[in-house]
Amino acid sequence: MQGSNVAPRTSAAGNGLKLVLAWGFVGIPLLWGVIQTLANALKAFR
Amino acid sequence: MVLSFAPACRIARQAQNSSPVIRVFEQDGAGNTGRVRGHMAGFSFLRRESTVAVPSYSRWLIPPAALCVHLCIGQAYAFSVFNLPMTRLIGITQAAPQDWTLTELGWIFSLAIFFLGASAAVFGRWVEEGGPRRAMFTAALCWAGGFLVSALGVYLHWLWVVYLGYGVIGGIGLGIGYISPVSTLIRWFPDRPGMATGMAIMGFGGGAFIASPLSVWLMSLFSTPTHVGVAETFIVMGVVYLCFMMVGAAIVRVPPPEWAPIGAGAPARATRLITTRNVYVYDALKTPQFWLIWWVLCLNVTAGIGVLGQASAMSQEMFRGRITAVAASGLVGLFSLFNMAGRFFWSSTSDYIGRKNTYFVFFALGTLLYAMVPYAGAIRSVGLFVLCYALIFSMYGGGFATVPAYLRDMFGTRYVGAIHGLLLTAWSMAGIFGPVLVNYIREYNLSRGVAPAQAYNITMYVMAGLLVIGFICNALIRPVRQRYYMPGGEGELEAGELEVEGAAALGRR
């Protein structure tokens, strides 16, 4: 029984890692761009 | 290798030929071999059949795949950062007589937007039937290729090559890339189609935030006292975008037959069925619903795009002495953030209140806000002006992001990407109407002696009037007649599609 749970657990962990990598891949540049824009906007108001 | 990518195909190697040629034979459900597809087996990994997800695949990988494409093609909104540097490619510090003018350069963006709409309309069915990976792959080649060809044009100082590169080739990449993930997202998120497409289309709005500082940084990196560095920037951006978009093409998958999200259901307040069948792409053009939605999008975008390009000048002229040029540029950045956030917020909201209701909010609230802008100018309230504009831009973006789900509600999932492609001609049209309307009315007012601070008042009322027409168009949208649906099984819901129930009163079918 224990052995049969290993595959789904590994699969879930693998999926989790893929999700983190995929979202990080698009999220980090987007966040960087948003921060740059916000910083420029705030600079303009000072 | 080929077999592993093409399980539905039988591969035959022509042994007698000295150079081995691989032919792909299509099989029908009974295993009968069909016609030869050609010598494209090497590209079989691009085919829809090769992108069917395994059971353990998470549907939450689809939005990042879509974002990989949309974040890249969203660079189009930031193309203006190249305009000034490209006017001094020869003069370097200032424009020389042989340098390109801003008017000539303005055509690059206009061509790209025109080819976005045209290619989305022309290639929509091809995208839909070939699957998302082939479309993303093609979009990546066109988009990156457009940059590389443009780099050559800049290097040789041949403007027509830049028109061809960024405007035509890149524009085709824009159109194919824009619609490529739409139907895939809707199939994976039948319970939240608005949110799913909103995430991708938010990326199109957000792409400029990345591209703008990146372009400026790259140009500063490559510029020398004798060189502006635009060509090198184009090359680097083309290569980066190619890699980024290819990641999206690699991770995208279509749901397997019979797939449905586990435990997912319609939003809590949903009560009524929206669609059960599909309309063929070209039959959708025969329905009044398509053209009403076309006008709904066109009017919403016309109003938004018209003031988008004038936001900086308008704020400075309406609040002379209070909003400087630098502050105005900051305001434009802030409005762009609302444009991006609105894409996700409003499309996600539409899953709860219904598409029709969402557009009713856009048109009713938008009319009120446009009409309030002159009042904000009259009482010199910068805060009210900023609030009005922030909401207007959020709804401008929201209009783009909510429309794919609206089409899905009306015409089903099967050809929604292709129908969306046809609908994007409304965007191309609005891209011409909006700015022309705003500029023409302003010039007319100034020529009649109206003070610059009040020159935009009539523009705002005209835009409010356009939104009233949009409200009426939206109100006229009714369920699609039975005769337009695809016959038999073709018209039924596809595997993986839930009967999503829509929302209250006006949003119902």
Contacts between the chains, C-beta under 8 A, distances in Angstrom:
chain1	res1	chain2	res2	distance
A	11	B	56	4.7
A	14	B	56	7.9
A	15	B	56	6.4
A	15	B	57	7.8
A	15	B	58	4.9
A	18	B	58	7.3
A	18	B	61	6.3
A	18	B	251	8.0
A	19	B	58	6.0
A	19	B	60	5.7
A	19	B	61	6.5
A	22	B	61	5.4
A	22	B	64	3.9
A	22	B	65	7.3
A	22	B	251	6.2
A	23	B	60	7.9
A	23	B	64	5.4
A	25	B	64	6.4
A	25	B	68	7.2
A	25	B	247	6.6
A	26	B	64	4.8
A	26	B	67	4.1
A	26	B	68	6.0
A	26	B	71	6.0
A	26	B	203	7.3
A	27	B	64	7.9
A	29	B	71	6.8
A	29	B	210	5.0
A	30	B	67	7.5
A	30	B	71	6.4
A	30	B	203	7.3
A	30	B	206	5.1
A	30	B	209	7.1
A	30	B	210	6.6
A	32	B	210	6.9
A	33	B	206	6.4
A	33	B	208	7.8
A	33	B	209	3.1
A	33	B	210	3.9
A	33	B	211	7.9
A	33	B	212	7.6
A	33	B	213	6.8
A	34	B	206	7.1
A	34	B	209	5.6
A	34	B	337	6.7
A	34	B	340	7.9
A	36	B	209	6.7
A	36	B	212	7.8
A	36	B	213	4.6
A	37	B	209	4.9
A	37	B	212	7.7
A	37	B	333	4.7
A	37	B	336	6.7
A	37	B	337	6.2
A	38	B	333	7.6
A	38	B	334	8.0
A	38	B	337	7.0
A	40	B	329	7.6
A	40	B	330	6.3
A	40	B	333	5.5
A	41	B	330	4.1
A	41	B	331	7.3
A	41	B	333	4.3
A	41	B	334	4.7
A	41	B	337	7.7
A	42	B	330	7.2
A	43	B	330	6.8
A	44	B	326	4.9
A	44	B	327	4.9
A	44	B	328	7.7
A	44	B	329	5.8
A	44	B	330	2.5
A	44	B	331	7.4
A	44	B	333	7.6
A	45	B	327	5.9
A	45	B	330	5.6
